[in-house]
Amino acid sequence: MLLDDRLSKELEKLKRENLYRARTVRQGKQGALIRIGECEYLNFSSNDYLGLASHPLVIQAFKAGLDTYGVGSGGSALITGNTQIHQKLEEKLAERTKRSKVLLFNSGFTANVGIIDALVGRGDHLLLDRLSHASLIDGARLAGAKLLRYRHVDMDHLDQLTEKKQAKTWVVTESLFSMDGDQAPLQQIADLCDRRSAHCYVDDAHGFGVYGENGAGCVNAAGLSQQEVPVLIATFGKAVGVGGAFVAGSEVLVETLIQKARTSIYTTAMPPAQAAAILQSLELIEKEAWRREKLFERIAQFRKGACDRQIPLADNAHGPIQPIILKDSEKVMNVSNALLNKGIKVSAIRPPTVPRGTARLRITITAAHKKEHVDKLLSALSDILNHV
Ligand SMILES: Cc1ncc(COP(=O)(O)O)c(C=O)c1O
């Protein structure tokens, strides 16, 4: 059978099962309102939690970075791609996260894959929350670790699994879960790691910028030291509004990753102008605390309004990610399309991104939303959910 014939059959199957994914083509800037084709939509689908992706000062910093450094970095960080501005960004991040040293990556996905592959030995035990991001799973697979999945935020299950350990053990978790919006009990996980001599690895992709002192993230908010969480990663593609990622930890950790993380060594370094934009965004996160306050006001407005209208929310999701679990992929697609018809963009999340039977709307609230935007979403949801 020809390759295209085989692939077409697979695609048809995905369509029949309502699991086919299509990209939307946005025009113009990211924001509370976005343009797709001829229409403008109220956007409840972005991870730009603080409304910084189109901030004039971040754009200006990017442009100034282009004038100073040119467009591309021109090489990997170990050759000539690493610049003064990358170094300045790493220093700023180390200071903000209260870690000794930082190393930049081009994305959160490549950070997780490269770091886990570099640190975790073949045959080490890697314990991962069942609802963890694909990049953490892929990192564990690439490293050849024995991957053990514990039930979502279930500390008893994690405890049982670490009790039997015979090998070097790693506990890896997201801080704020990307599809469920709830938080991992970081202090308990760190305590357990201490008790069981396991190494704690936290992916703070969705917490960085939103929680903690000056947006330093969930690990900072929980007051966890470098010793308690020796490997901390976060991304710049969510609340920071740009793109890229970093790992923060001890000097020895970062030096090891400089030597061994293949997704850092064998890739062109982040464009310097991007690092300049990230630095500007970090400054805004520090100076404009009102963005985080506004975000949490909107979240509270959404949760109260949903509760008043009996819209089923996740009990433990108190941050910017608000899932509505409808279970069935067809139903989720229908609701997402009905919202689109009312001028509102909300993502339909289906397997394999989430486990079978847990298809959901993934609503993201941002500081760029106005009160009336959230009101409009609530009344549309309430209308549509009463008729499906
Ligand atoms: C928990 C988590 N880790 C890592 C990533 C990947 O980050 P990036 O978009 O920077 O590749 C994501 C983004 O989807 C995520 O949700």
The ligand as a Gaussian input file, in Angstrom:
#p B3LYP/6-31G(d) Opt

LIG

0 1
 C        3.720000      21.440000      31.486000
 C        4.322000      21.821000      30.177000
 N        5.624000      21.611000      29.998000
 C        6.220000      21.945000      28.851000
 C        5.517000      22.504000      27.813000
 C        6.205000      22.833000      26.533000
 O        6.551000      24.160000      26.537000
 P        6.874000      24.919000      25.160000
 O        5.558000      25.352000      24.622000
 O        7.768000      26.027000      25.569000
 O        7.542000      23.913000      24.275000
 C        4.167000      22.774000      27.972000
 C        3.414000      23.434000      26.885000
 O        2.508000      22.951000      26.312000
 C        3.539000      22.395000      29.172000
 O        2.229000      22.576000      29.333000

